[in-house]
Amino acid sequence: MAKKLEKSQWSVYFDLISKALGGKHAEIEVTSLKLGDQVEAHWLPFFGVSYDPKDDLISLVLEGHDHLIRKPREIYIEGEGLELSSFEVIDADGVRQIVVLRNPLMLPAPSAVRAG
């Protein structure tokens, strides 16, 4: 069940979450009536997210890709405590930007694989 974050919480929440989410990978999907559904970033290492109230701007930082969301209107989070699984930002134009987070796949060490 998604929970709406109040605007007064955005900066502090994203600062906390960015520290806790190091090592996750993220996918960003942008959805609007004009654009349809588009994947903006596909499972890139996730470095953090911040909200700048002065510029009214959310900044997502992924490996090799920065994603800016201007004039965010609403934010919904999915997950418990610092275990965030996804969040959705709706901007002033009604464009939905969905960020899904997951742990990177851990492959077994070569020595653990036996021919057989």
C-alpha contacts under 8 A as a table, 3 or more apart, distances in Angstrom:
res1	aa1	res2	aa2	distance
1	M	78	E	6.44
2	A	76	Y	5.78
2	A	77	I	5.37
2	A	78	E	4.77
2	A	79	G	7.71
3	K	76	Y	5.28
3	K	77	I	5.29
3	K	78	E	6.51
4	K	74	E	7.36
4	K	75	I	5.85
4	K	76	Y	4.36
4	K	77	I	6.43
5	L	9	Q	6.57
5	L	10	W	6.93
5	L	74	E	7.47
5	L	75	I	5.60
5	L	76	Y	5.91
5	L	77	I	7.08
6	E	9	Q	5.50
6	E	10	W	6.89
6	E	74	E	7.98
6	E	75	I	7.74
7	K	10	W	5.36
7	K	74	E	7.66
8	S	11	S	7.50
9	Q	12	V	5.70
9	Q	13	Y	5.82
10	W	13	Y	5.25
10	W	14	F	6.02
10	W	51	Y	6.34
11	S	14	F	5.43
11	S	15	D	6.19
11	S	50	S	6.38
11	S	51	Y	5.08
11	S	52	D	7.03
11	S	53	P	7.66
12	V	15	D	5.18
12	V	16	L	6.30
13	Y	16	L	5.23
13	Y	17	I	6.03
14	F	17	I	4.96
14	F	18	S	5.86
14	F	48	G	7.93
14	F	49	V	5.82
14	F	50	S	5.34
14	F	51	Y	6.95
15	D	18	S	5.38
15	D	19	K	6.74
15	D	49	V	7.30
15	D	50	S	6.30
16	L	19	K	5.56
16	L	20	A	6.57
16	L	82	L	7.94
17	I	20	A	5.05
17	I	21	L	6.00
17	I	48	G	7.77
17	I	49	V	7.87
17	I	82	L	6.18
17	I	84	L	7.78
18	S	21	L	5.29
18	S	22	G	6.65
18	S	47	F	6.97
18	S	48	G	4.47
18	S	49	V	5.86
18	S	50	S	7.79
19	K	22	G	6.06
19	K	48	G	7.46
20	A	82	L	6.37
21	L	24	K	5.70
21	L	46	F	7.50
21	L	47	F	7.59
21	L	48	G	7.30
21	L	82	L	7.95
22	G	46	F	6.67
22	G	47	F	5.94
22	G	48	G	7.37
23	G	45	P	6.63
23	G	46	F	6.65
23	G	47	F	7.52
23	G	103	N	7.08
23	G	104	P	7.52
24	K	45	P	6.06
24	K	46	F	5.59
24	K	101	L	6.32
24	K	102	R	5.56
24	K	103	N	4.76
24	K	104	P	6.18
25	H	43	W	5.19
25	H	44	L	5.15
25	H	45	P	4.32
25	H	46	F	5.04
25	H	101	L	5.68
25	H	102	R	5.46
25	H	103	N	6.00
25	H	104	P	5.93
26	A	41	A	7.46
26	A	42	H	6.90
26	A	43	W	4.71
26	A	44	L	5.46
26	A	45	P	6.39
26	A	46	F	5.68
26	A	62	L	7.66
26	A	99	V	6.45
26	A	100	V	5.53
26	A	101	L	4.56
26	A	102	R	6.53
27	E	39	V	7.37
27	E	40	E	7.49
27	E	41	A	5.21
27	E	42	H	4.67
27	E	43	W	4.73
27	E	44	L	6.77
27	E	98	I	8.00
27	E	99	V	5.65
27	E	100	V	5.28
27	E	101	L	6.68
28	I	39	V	5.88
28	I	40	E	5.30
28	I	41	A	5.04
28	I	42	H	6.77
28	I	97	Q	6.75
28	I	98	I	5.62
28	I	99	V	4.58
28	I	100	V	6.60
29	E	37	D	6.84
29	E	38	Q	5.65
29	E	39	V	4.35
29	E	40	E	5.65
29	E	41	A	7.26
29	E	97	Q	5.70
29	E	98	I	5.09
29	E	99	V	6.51
30	V	36	G	7.98
30	V	37	D	5.81
30	V	38	Q	5.27
30	V	39	V	6.23
30	V	40	E	6.64
30	V	95	V	7.08
30	V	96	R	5.81
30	V	97	Q	4.52
30	V	98	I	6.37
31	T	35	L	6.68
31	T	36	G	5.51
31	T	37	D	4.48
31	T	38	Q	6.45
31	T	95	V	5.96
31	T	96	R	5.09
31	T	97	Q	6.31
31	T	98	I	7.95
32	S	35	L	5.26
32	S	36	G	5.23
32	S	37	D	6.73
32	S	94	G	7.14
32	S	95	V	4.89
32	S	96	R	6.32
33	L	36	G	5.50
33	L	95	V	7.95
35	L	38	Q	7.35
39	V	42	H	6.69
41	A	44	L	6.67
41	A	65	H	7.65
44	L	62	L	6.08
44	L	63	E	5.95
45	P	62	L	5.63
45	P	63	E	5.34
46	F	61	V	6.44
46	F	62	L	4.50
46	F	63	E	6.50
47	F	60	L	7.90
47	F	61	V	5.42
47	F	62	L	5.37
47	F	63	E	7.12
48	G	60	L	5.98
48	G	61	V	5.32
48	G	62	L	7.16
49	V	58	I	7.05
49	V	59	S	5.54
49	V	60	L	4.45
49	V	61	V	6.19
50	S	58	I	5.64
50	S	59	S	5.34
50	S	60	L	6.76
51	Y	56	D	7.21
51	Y	57	L	5.73
51	Y	58	I	4.43
51	Y	59	S	6.44
52	D	55	D	5.68
52	D	56	D	5.61
52	D	57	L	5.25
52	D	58	I	6.38
53	P	56	D	4.57
53	P	57	L	6.69
54	K	57	L	7.93
56	D	70	R	6.31
56	D	71	K	5.23
56	D	72	P	7.00
57	L	68	L	6.85
57	L	69	I	5.73
57	L	70	R	4.69
57	L	71	K	5.91
57	L	72	P	6.88
58	I	68	L	5.75
58	I	69	I	5.02
58	I	70	R	6.52
58	I	72	P	7.21
59	S	66	D	7.06
59	S	67	H	5.92
59	S	68	L	4.69
59	S	69	I	6.47
60	L	66	D	5.71
60	L	67	H	5.02
60	L	68	L	6.31
61	V	65	H	6.40
61	V	66	D	4.73
61	V	67	H	6.56
62	L	65	H	5.10
62	L	66	D	5.96
63	E	66	D	7.97
69	I	72	P	6.44
69	I	91	D	7.02
70	R	91	D	6.78
70	R	92	A	7.88
71	K	91	D	5.66
71	K	92	A	5.62
72	P	75	I	7.62
72	P	89	V	6.48
72	P	90	I	5.88
72	P	91	D	4.04
72	P	92	A	5.94
73	R	89	V	7.42
73	R	90	I	5.63
73	R	91	D	4.96
73	R	92	A	5.55
74	E	89	V	5.81
74	E	90	I	5.17
74	E	91	D	6.93
75	I	87	F	7.05
75	I	88	E	5.62
75	I	89	V	4.58
75	I	90	I	6.42
76	Y	87	F	5.53
76	Y	88	E	5.16
76	Y	89	V	6.63
77	I	84	L	7.22
77	I	86	S	6.12
77	I	87	F	4.29
77	I	88	E	6.50
78	E	84	L	6.03
78	E	85	S	5.70
78	E	86	S	5.17
78	E	87	F	5.84
79	G	82	L	7.69
79	G	83	E	5.66
79	G	84	L	4.42
79	G	85	S	5.24
79	G	86	S	7.02
80	E	83	E	5.27
80	E	84	L	6.25
81	G	84	L	7.03
84	L	87	F	7.66
84	L	101	L	7.34
85	S	100	V	6.14
85	S	101	L	5.20
85	S	102	R	6.73
86	S	98	I	7.22
86	S	99	V	5.44
86	S	100	V	4.31
86	S	101	L	5.61
87	F	98	I	5.96
87	F	99	V	5.37
87	F	100	V	6.71
88	E	96	R	6.63
88	E	97	Q	5.55
88	E	98	I	4.39
88	E	99	V	6.18
89	V	96	R	5.77
89	V	97	Q	5.16
89	V	98	I	6.51
90	I	93	D	7.89
90	I	94	G	5.65
90	I	95	V	5.55
90	I	96	R	4.57
90	I	97	Q	6.35
91	D	94	G	5.31
91	D	95	V	5.51
91	D	96	R	6.76
92	A	95	V	7.44
108	P	112	A	6.21
108	P	113	V	7.08
109	A	112	A	5.37
109	A	113	V	7.08
110	P	113	V	5.44
111	S	114	R	7.33
